[in-house]
Amino acid sequence: MTTRVSYTKYENRLLPSFREKLNMAESTEDVRKFFAYTVTDLFGAVFEERLELDKEDIIFDPEREPPYSFGKGLTAHQEFASVWDGSDLPRVVNRLADSAARRYRHLEKNPEKTTSKIRN
């Protein structure tokens, strides 16, 4: 039986702030940014700042399955690949992405809320 490392504790630390940000999101672009920021924070904690992440390394796309992808700089990193394959990190990121995708779809279906917030 293979040993898997769990990063749920990092998820639990980031989750309250992430949920609050999603609830405060006024546009679909806000949801994209908040997802990218949160995953960047998660990876910073997991890899203890050993990975240098660019803005393009974490892409949120709710039309895809899974609703995110990673840039070549991140996926080519050997440590990232071994941690991704040997831990629950994919499940953690999937849960964050699912929450972001739900909020994204909600804002997309109700653009009048976004427009009214912008006008005020």
Buried (B, 14 or more C-beta within 10 A) or exposed (E): EEEEEEBBEBBEEBBEEBBEBBEEBBBBEBBBBBBBBBBBBBBBBBBEEEBEBEEEBBBBBBEEEEBBEBBEBBEEBEEBEEBBEEBBBEEBBBBBBBBBBBBBEBBEEEEEEBEEEEEE
